């Protein structure tokens, strides 16, 4: 079984370690030199964590810990917009897919962990879902060649890139406000170490709301494959270990229905990808 590394809270403690069906094995006490999973990734230490956990029993049983976002302190989270063919058509502006990726940034505080509620803020009722795969950079660099780009990935995780649709229209040129309300999105549940291109190049990605499939596509249909994303982003900024690239969502977000189908308190959203797992969140009002 592929190793799954998570950041959790248990009582007053924030820990990182290994998740299995039997529970959570805290490994951070064994590696005091690495404060968070970001430090582990920078030191190429995921293998060391897996090795240490081989003979250990779970330290926390299910229900006795709470998931946080896996990398709690990334330097940057860069998101790719309009990255599937049908998503471009959804805009109904008659324009062909752009020649370069559309990018924006999110803050860590805008995400919550697995099995925790997405928060619909007081300022808007238009909370929407966007299921995506996120890649975590393990080897930094600038001007990374596309042919080498996938070798810079340390791990994969899932993202519900929750969006307040009216707030992405508050200004003329940007979407920052609508993408950064506290706990409006989710990330996790865990990190799956990246070892082979097949883990990202042709993976099925599905979003369900209350059990109904809303988004269903494959990463092989991305307009800008992950290798291109990494190469392009590294042209203008230095990528560092622990940086996260949220790679794009398929068609089927709630805003694209007529009438729109925004999230409401009590809804359950599940993002599932082959080889990674399922990110599950309910919805609650602020």
C-alpha positions as CSV (number, residue, x, y, z in Angstrom):
1,X,0.0,0.0,0.0
2,X,1.3,3.5,-0.9
3,X,2.4,5.5,2.1
4,X,0.1,8.3,3.2
5,X,1.6,11.2,5.2
6,X,-0.6,13.6,7.0
7,X,-0.6,16.6,9.4
8,X,-3.1,16.2,12.3
9,X,-4.0,17.7,15.6
10,X,-4.6,15.6,18.6
11,X,-5.5,17.6,21.7
12,X,-3.0,20.4,22.0
13,X,-0.5,18.8,19.7
14,X,0.1,19.2,16.0
15,X,1.8,16.2,14.6
16,X,2.8,14.6,11.3
17,X,3.0,11.0,10.5
18,X,1.6,8.0,8.6
19,X,-2.1,7.3,8.1
20,X,-3.5,3.8,7.6
21,X,-6.9,2.2,8.0
22,X,-6.0,1.4,11.6
23,X,-5.3,5.0,12.5
24,X,-2.5,7.6,12.7
25,X,1.2,6.9,13.6
26,X,2.9,10.0,14.9
27,X,6.4,10.3,13.5
28,X,7.2,13.9,14.3
29,X,8.5,13.1,17.8
30,X,11.1,10.8,16.2
31,X,12.4,13.5,13.9
32,X,12.7,16.8,15.9
33,X,15.0,18.2,13.2
34,X,11.9,18.5,10.9
35,X,9.2,20.8,12.4
36,X,6.6,20.2,9.6
37,X,6.1,18.1,6.5
38,X,7.5,21.0,4.6
39,X,10.8,20.4,6.4
40,X,10.6,16.7,5.7
41,X,10.1,17.4,2.0
42,X,13.0,19.8,1.8
43,X,15.2,17.2,3.4
44,X,13.9,14.5,1.0
45,X,12.8,12.6,4.2
46,X,9.5,11.0,3.2
47,X,11.3,7.6,2.7
48,X,12.8,8.0,6.2
49,X,9.3,8.5,7.7
50,X,8.0,5.4,5.9
51,X,10.9,3.3,7.1
52,X,10.5,4.4,10.7
53,X,6.8,3.6,10.6
54,X,7.3,0.0,9.3
55,X,7.4,-1.6,12.8
56,X,5.2,0.9,14.7
57,X,1.6,0.5,15.7
58,X,-0.8,3.4,15.4
59,X,-0.4,6.0,18.1
60,X,-3.9,7.5,17.6
61,X,-7.0,5.5,16.7
62,X,-9.6,6.8,14.2
63,X,-11.7,9.5,15.7
64,X,-8.9,10.6,18.1
65,X,-7.2,13.0,15.7
66,X,-8.2,15.8,13.3
67,X,-6.8,16.3,9.8
68,X,-5.1,19.6,9.0
69,X,-3.8,20.6,5.5
70,X,-0.8,18.4,4.9
71,X,1.8,21.1,4.3
72,X,0.8,23.7,6.9
73,X,3.3,26.4,6.0
74,X,4.0,26.4,2.2
75,X,5.8,29.5,0.9
76,X,3.3,29.7,-1.9
77,X,0.2,28.0,-3.3
78,X,-0.3,28.7,-7.0
79,X,-3.5,27.7,-8.7
80,X,-4.1,27.1,-12.4
81,X,-7.5,28.2,-13.8
82,X,-9.4,27.1,-16.9
83,X,-7.3,24.0,-17.5
84,X,-9.7,21.5,-19.1
85,X,-11.2,21.9,-22.6
86,X,-14.8,22.0,-21.5
87,X,-14.0,24.5,-18.8
88,X,-12.8,26.9,-21.4
89,X,-16.0,26.4,-23.4
90,X,-18.1,27.2,-20.2
91,X,-17.1,30.8,-20.4
92,X,-19.0,31.2,-23.7
93,X,-16.8,34.1,-24.8
94,X,-15.9,32.6,-28.2
95,X,-12.3,32.6,-27.3
96,X,-9.9,29.7,-27.9
97,X,-8.0,28.2,-25.0
98,X,-5.2,30.6,-24.0
99,X,-1.6,29.9,-25.0
100,X,-0.4,30.2,-21.4
101,X,-1.9,29.1,-18.1
102,X,-4.1,31.5,-16.1
103,X,-2.7,31.7,-12.5
104,X,-3.7,33.0,-9.1
105,X,-2.5,32.5,-5.6
106,X,-4.2,31.3,-2.4
107,X,-3.2,31.6,1.2
108,X,-2.9,28.5,3.5
109,X,-5.6,29.9,5.8
110,X,-8.1,29.6,2.9
111,X,-8.0,25.8,3.2
112,X,-9.2,23.5,5.9
113,X,-8.4,19.8,6.4
114,X,-10.2,16.5,5.5
115,X,-13.5,15.8,7.2
116,X,-13.8,19.4,8.4
117,X,-16.4,21.8,7.2
118,X,-16.0,24.2,4.4
119,X,-17.1,27.6,5.7
120,X,-19.7,29.6,3.7
121,X,-18.9,33.2,4.8
122,X,-21.3,35.8,6.0
123,X,-20.4,37.9,2.9
124,X,-21.8,35.5,0.3
125,X,-24.1,32.6,-0.4
126,X,-22.3,31.6,-3.6
127,X,-19.8,29.1,-2.2
128,X,-18.8,26.7,-5.1
129,X,-16.7,23.6,-5.3
130,X,-13.8,22.8,-7.6
131,X,-12.1,19.4,-7.4
132,X,-8.5,19.3,-8.2
133,X,-5.2,17.4,-7.8
134,X,-2.4,19.4,-6.2
135,X,1.3,18.7,-6.6
136,X,3.9,19.5,-3.9
137,X,7.3,20.5,-5.0
138,X,10.2,18.5,-3.6
139,X,13.1,19.9,-5.6
140,X,13.1,23.6,-6.1
141,X,14.4,25.6,-9.0
142,X,14.1,28.4,-11.5
143,X,13.7,28.0,-15.3
144,X,12.9,24.3,-15.0
145,X,12.8,22.5,-18.3
146,X,9.5,20.9,-19.1
147,X,11.2,17.6,-19.8
148,X,12.6,17.6,-16.2
149,X,9.7,19.1,-14.5
150,X,8.0,16.0,-13.1
151,X,11.2,15.1,-11.3
152,X,10.7,18.2,-9.1
153,X,7.5,16.7,-7.5
154,X,7.7,15.2,-4.0
155,X,4.1,14.3,-3.5
156,X,0.4,14.6,-4.6
157,X,-2.7,15.5,-2.7
158,X,-6.2,16.6,-3.4
159,X,-7.9,20.0,-3.3
160,X,-11.4,21.4,-3.1
161,X,-10.6,24.9,-4.5
162,X,-13.7,26.4,-3.0
163,X,-14.7,29.7,-4.6
164,X,-17.1,32.6,-3.7
165,X,-18.4,33.3,-7.2
166,X,-19.7,36.8,-6.7
167,X,-16.4,37.8,-5.0
168,X,-14.3,36.8,-8.0
169,X,-16.2,39.6,-9.8
170,X,-15.6,42.4,-7.3
171,X,-12.7,43.9,-9.4
172,X,-11.8,44.0,-13.0
173,X,-8.7,42.0,-13.3
174,X,-8.3,39.6,-10.4
175,X,-10.0,36.7,-8.5
176,X,-8.0,37.0,-5.3
177,X,-10.9,37.9,-3.0
178,X,-13.2,35.1,-4.1
179,X,-10.5,32.5,-3.7
180,X,-9.2,33.3,-0.3
181,X,-12.1,33.4,2.3
182,X,-11.0,31.6,5.4
183,X,-11.6,27.8,5.2
184,X,-13.6,28.2,2.0
185,X,-11.6,25.3,0.4
186,X,-10.0,22.1,1.6
187,X,-6.7,20.2,1.0
188,X,-5.7,16.7,1.9
189,X,-6.4,14.2,3.3
190,X,-2.7,13.3,3.0
191,X,0.4,13.4,0.8
192,X,1.1,10.4,-1.5
193,X,4.8,10.3,-2.5
194,X,5.4,10.8,-6.2
195,X,7.5,8.1,-7.8
196,X,6.2,7.7,-11.4
197,X,4.7,9.9,-14.1
198,X,1.6,7.6,-14.4
199,X,0.5,9.0,-11.0
200,X,-0.3,12.4,-12.6
201,X,-0.3,12.1,-16.4
202,X,-3.6,10.2,-16.9
203,X,-5.6,10.1,-13.6
204,X,-9.4,10.1,-13.2
205,X,-10.6,13.0,-11.1
206,X,-14.2,13.0,-9.8
207,X,-16.2,15.4,-7.6
208,X,-19.4,14.4,-5.9
209,X,-21.9,16.6,-4.0
210,X,-24.2,14.6,-1.7
211,X,-23.3,11.5,-3.7
212,X,-24.1,13.0,-7.1
213,X,-21.2,13.1,-9.6
214,X,-20.7,16.7,-10.7
215,X,-17.2,16.6,-12.2
216,X,-15.5,13.7,-13.9
217,X,-12.5,13.9,-16.2
218,X,-8.9,12.8,-16.6
219,X,-5.7,14.7,-16.2
220,X,-4.6,13.6,-19.7
221,X,-7.1,16.1,-21.0
222,X,-5.6,19.1,-19.3
223,X,-4.9,22.0,-21.6
224,X,-1.6,22.6,-19.7
225,X,-0.2,19.3,-18.4
226,X,1.5,19.4,-15.0
227,X,5.0,19.4,-16.5
228,X,4.1,22.5,-18.5
229,X,2.7,24.2,-15.4
230,X,5.9,23.7,-13.4
231,X,8.1,24.9,-16.2
232,X,6.0,28.0,-16.9
233,X,5.6,28.9,-13.2
234,X,9.4,28.5,-12.6
235,X,10.0,31.0,-15.4
236,X,8.9,33.9,-13.2
237,X,9.3,32.6,-9.6
238,X,11.7,30.3,-7.9
239,X,9.9,27.2,-6.8
240,X,11.0,25.8,-3.4
241,X,10.3,22.6,-1.5
242,X,6.8,22.6,-0.1
243,X,5.3,24.9,-2.7
244,X,2.0,23.7,-3.9
245,X,0.5,23.9,-7.4
246,X,-3.2,23.3,-7.7
247,X,-3.5,22.0,-11.2
248,X,-7.0,22.8,-12.5
249,X,-10.6,21.6,-12.2
250,X,-12.9,19.9,-14.8
251,X,-16.2,21.2,-16.0
252,X,-19.2,20.9,-13.8
253,X,-18.8,23.4,-11.0
254,X,-22.0,24.6,-9.4
255,X,-21.9,28.1,-11.1
256,X,-22.3,26.5,-14.5
257,X,-25.7,25.0,-13.9
258,X,-28.9,26.9,-14.8
259,X,-29.8,27.9,-12.2
260,X,-26.5,27.7,-10.3
261,X,-26.2,25.0,-7.7
262,X,-24.1,26.5,-4.9
263,X,-23.1,24.7,-1.7
264,X,-25.3,25.0,1.4
265,X,-24.9,24.0,5.0
266,X,-25.2,20.2,5.4
267,X,-23.9,19.4,1.9
268,X,-21.2,16.8,1.6
269,X,-18.4,17.3,-1.1
270,X,-16.1,14.5,-2.1
271,X,-13.0,14.9,-4.3
272,X,-11.6,11.5,-5.5
273,X,-8.6,10.7,-7.6
274,X,-7.1,7.4,-8.6
275,X,-4.0,6.5,-6.5
276,X,-4.5,9.4,-4.1
277,X,-7.7,8.9,-2.2
278,X,-10.8,10.9,-1.3
279,X,-11.0,14.4,0.2
280,X,-14.3,14.8,2.1
281,X,-15.9,17.9,3.6
282,X,-19.3,19.1,4.8
283,X,-20.4,22.7,4.6
284,X,-21.3,25.0,7.4
285,X,-22.1,28.7,7.8
286,X,-19.6,31.1,9.3
